[in-house]
Amino acid sequence: MSGIFGALGLQKVSVDVYRARSSVDLLSHRGPDDAGYLFFHTGARHNSEISFYQNLTDDVFRSDLLASIDNEGVQALLASHDWDLFLAHRRLSILDLSANAHQPMSELSKNIWLSLDGTIYNFKDLRQELERFGYKFQTKSCEEVVIYAYAQWGIECIKRFNGM
């Protein structure tokens, strides 16, 4: 089973980058195949309406698509911002072993994010149905199916899932 961790900075308290990272390190035994760290700076708590995020991984899992949280430049960037939300995932790869199935995962617009520890048994059938609606998939994972199912049907998508 994978490991999931999250933190929310309320009011004027920001997510502590170093404590967040340490908390995820405690879950490393749950997910030896990947590590994902997602930091959000939202316009909700700040004078600026601009929201942005940093999606990172450990140095050992670094790819062309993901920077390492261990990189000095990334460390400086993380230290220079107030972060409202932190979501992390230690992945135990079952279906899609590639870096494309890195979590936390989002759809292309980056409006819906997911960290999932579980399996949707009927994800292949749901994927085919979603492809008929025009969704394009980048992975072989059930997590991407959950994201697009939510994009298509909203919270009602839960009624379509057969899994754990």
C-alpha positions in Angstrom: 0.0 0.0 0.0 1.1 3.5 -0.8 1.5 6.3 1.8 -0.3 9.7 1.6 0.3 12.8 3.7 -1.2 16.3 3.6 -1.0 19.6 5.5 -3.0 22.7 5.3 -1.8 26.1 6.4 -4.7 28.0 8.0 -5.0 31.8 8.4 -1.4 33.2 8.6 0.3 29.9 9.3 2.2 28.4 6.3 3.0 24.8 5.7 6.5 24.1 7.0 8.5 22.7 4.1 11.0 20.8 6.2 8.5 19.3 8.6 6.3 18.3 5.6 9.2 16.5 4.0 10.2 14.8 7.2 6.6 13.5 7.7 6.7 12.0 4.2 10.0 10.4 4.8 8.4 8.5 7.7 6.1 6.9 5.0 8.9 5.7 2.8 8.4 2.0 3.7 4.8 2.3 2.4 5.9 3.4 -1.1 9.4 2.5 -2.3 8.7 3.2 -6.0 8.2 6.9 -6.1 7.9 10.0 -3.9 5.8 13.0 -4.8 5.6 16.4 -3.1 3.1 19.0 -4.1 3.2 22.5 -2.6 0.5 25.0 -3.4 0.5 28.8 -3.0 -3.1 29.9 -3.5 -4.5 33.4 -3.9 -7.0 32.7 -1.1 -4.6 33.7 1.7 -2.4 36.2 0.0 -2.7 39.7 -1.4 -1.9 38.4 -4.8 -4.7 36.5 -6.6 -2.0 34.4 -8.4 -2.0 30.8 -7.5 0.9 28.5 -8.3 2.4 25.1 -7.3 5.5 23.1 -7.3 5.3 19.3 -8.1 8.5 17.6 -7.0 10.1 14.2 -6.3 13.1 12.8 -4.5 16.5 12.9 -6.2 16.5 9.2 -6.8 13.2 9.3 -8.7 14.0 12.5 -10.7 12.9 12.6 -14.3 12.7 15.1 -17.2 9.3 16.1 -16.0 9.9 16.4 -12.3 12.5 18.4 -10.4 14.1 17.0 -7.3 13.1 18.5 -3.9 16.8 18.0 -3.0 18.0 20.4 -5.6 19.5 23.6 -4.1 17.6 25.9 -6.5 14.3 24.1 -5.6 15.2 24.4 -1.9 15.7 28.2 -2.3 12.4 28.5 -4.2 10.5 26.5 -1.5 12.0 28.7 1.2 11.0 31.9 -0.5 7.2 31.3 -0.6 4.4 30.8 1.8 2.7 27.5 1.1 -1.0 27.0 1.9 -1.4 23.4 1.0 0.9 20.3 0.9 0.0 16.9 -0.6 2.5 14.1 -0.8 2.5 10.5 -2.0 4.9 7.6 -1.5 3.9 5.2 -4.3 3.9 1.4 -4.4 3.6 0.8 -8.1 1.1 -1.9 -9.1 -0.4 -1.1 -12.6 1.7 1.5 -14.2 5.3 1.3 -13.2 6.4 4.4 -15.3 7.2 7.9 -14.0 4.1 9.0 -15.9 2.0 7.6 -13.0 3.7 9.8 -10.5 1.4 11.1 -7.7 0.1 13.5 -6.7 -1.4 13.5 -10.2 -3.5 16.0 -12.1 -5.3 16.4 -15.4 -3.8 18.7 -18.0 -5.3 21.9 -16.8 -3.9 21.3 -13.3 -7.3 22.1 -11.7 -8.0 18.7 -10.3 -5.3 16.9 -8.2 -5.3 13.4 -6.7 -3.3 11.2 -4.4 -4.9 7.7 -4.3 -4.0 4.6 -2.4 -6.3 2.0 -3.8 -7.5 0.2 -6.9 -10.5 0.7 -9.1 -11.3 -2.8 -10.5 -13.5 -1.5 -13.3 -11.1 1.3 -14.4 -10.6 -0.2 -17.9 -14.3 -0.1 -18.6 -14.5 3.5 -17.2 -11.5 4.5 -19.2 -13.2 3.3 -22.5 -16.3 5.2 -21.6 -14.3 8.4 -20.8 -12.3 8.0 -24.1 -15.7 8.2 -25.9 -16.2 11.6 -24.2 -12.8 12.7 -25.7 -10.5 12.2 -22.8 -6.9 11.3 -23.6 -4.9 9.3 -21.2 -1.1 9.5 -20.5 -0.9 6.5 -18.2 -2.2 3.0 -17.7 -3.2 3.9 -14.1 -6.6 3.8 -12.4 -5.7 7.1 -10.8 -5.9 9.0 -14.1 -9.3 7.4 -14.7 -10.5 8.7 -11.3 -9.4 12.2 -12.2 -11.2 12.3 -15.5 -14.3 10.5 -14.1 -14.5 13.4 -11.6 -14.0 15.9 -14.3 -16.8 14.3 -16.3 -19.4 13.4 -13.6 -18.3 15.3 -10.5 -18.8 13.7 -7.1 -21.3 11.3 -8.7 -18.4 9.5 -10.2 -18.0 7.6 -6.9 -21.1 5.6 -7.7 -19.4 4.3 -10.8 -16.3 2.9 -9.1 -15.9 -0.7 -8.1 -12.8 -0.9 -6.0 -11.1 -0.2 -2.8 
